[in-house]
Amino acid sequence: VKVPANYVALTHEADKILKATTEKGVGLVDTIGDTLIPPIFHRVSWEIGRSFATVGILNKEGIFDFNGNWLVPALYDQVRASSSDSLFFVINQ
């Protein structure tokens, strides 16, 4: 496993995906050391087989993909993906 030493902690998520914790936040990296989700979020929730994660920052949720793009900006109280990965549900309370 080749992972940069600037992480406070690395925890195994699945297969070749690791949750990376830095002093700035949490994200996801692969076992080669490539950043999938930058470690800047307060919370990251990822499901096996998906190329994006639900992220939390400043008490809001969004969807961030492994290419560094926002699929849904972190402006909502809750965000959920459908089983097809092409439809997202957002909730503001």
KERO-442384 format. One line per 3 residues: number of its first residue (from 1); their letters; for each residue x, y, z of C-alpha. Coordinates in Angstrom, 1 decimal. Layout:
NUM = A = X/Y/Z; ...
END
This chain:
1 = VKV = 0.0/0.0/0.0; 1.5/3.3/-1.1; -0.3/6.1/0.8
4 = PAN = 1.1/9.5/1.6; 2.2/10.0/5.2; 0.2/13.2/5.8
7 = YVA = -2.8/11.3/7.1; -3.7/11.1/10.8; -5.5/7.8/10.3
10 = LTH = -6.5/5.4/7.5; -9.3/2.9/7.9; -10.3/0.2/5.5
13 = EAD = -13.7/0.8/3.8; -13.9/-1.9/1.2; -11.6/-3.7/-1.3
16 = KIL = -9.1/-1.0/-2.3; -10.8/2.0/-0.7; -9.6/3.6/2.5
19 = KAT = -11.1/6.4/4.6; -8.4/9.0/5.1; -8.4/11.4/8.0
22 = TEK = -6.3/14.5/8.1; -6.3/17.5/10.5; -8.7/19.2/8.0
25 = GVG = -11.3/16.4/7.6; -12.1/13.0/6.1; -12.1/11.7/2.5
28 = LVD = -11.4/8.6/0.5; -8.2/7.3/-1.1; -7.3/4.1/-2.9
31 = TIG = -4.5/1.8/-2.0; -2.3/3.3/-4.7; -2.5/6.6/-2.9
34 = DTL = -4.8/8.4/-5.3; -7.3/10.8/-3.8; -10.9/9.8/-4.6
37 = IPP = -12.7/12.3/-2.3; -10.4/15.0/-0.8; -10.1/14.8/3.0
40 = IFH = -11.8/18.1/3.7; -15.2/17.0/4.8; -16.7/16.5/8.2
43 = RVS = -18.3/13.2/7.2; -18.1/10.8/4.2; -20.5/8.0/3.5
46 = WEI = -19.7/5.7/0.6; -21.4/2.5/-0.7; -19.5/-0.3/-2.4
49 = GRS = -19.7/-0.1/-6.2; -20.4/3.6/-6.4; -18.1/6.2/-7.8
52 = FAT = -19.3/9.0/-5.5; -20.0/9.6/-1.8; -22.4/11.5/0.3
55 = VGI = -20.3/14.2/2.1; -21.1/16.4/5.0; -19.7/19.9/5.6
58 = LNK = -21.0/22.7/7.8; -24.1/20.7/8.8; -25.1/20.2/5.1
61 = EGI = -24.9/17.3/2.8; -24.0/16.9/-0.9; -22.7/14.3/-3.4
64 = FDF = -19.1/14.4/-4.5; -17.8/12.1/-7.2; -14.4/10.4/-7.6
67 = NGN = -13.4/12.8/-10.4; -13.6/15.8/-8.1; -17.0/17.1/-9.1
70 = WLV = -20.0/18.1/-7.1; -23.0/16.0/-8.4; -25.2/17.8/-5.7
73 = PAL = -23.7/20.7/-3.9; -23.6/20.6/-0.1; -26.6/22.8/0.5
76 = YDQ = -29.1/20.3/1.8; -30.1/18.8/5.2; -30.2/15.3/3.6
79 = VRA = -29.2/13.9/0.3; -29.8/10.3/-0.9; -29.0/8.6/-4.2
82 = SSS = -31.4/6.2/-5.9; -30.4/2.7/-6.8; -29.8/3.8/-10.4
85 = DSL = -27.1/6.3/-9.4; -28.6/8.9/-11.7; -31.3/10.3/-9.5
88 = FFV = -30.7/12.1/-6.2; -33.2/13.1/-3.5; -32.7/16.2/-1.4
91 = INQ = -34.4/17.4/1.7; -34.3/20.7/3.5; -36.1/20.9/6.8
END
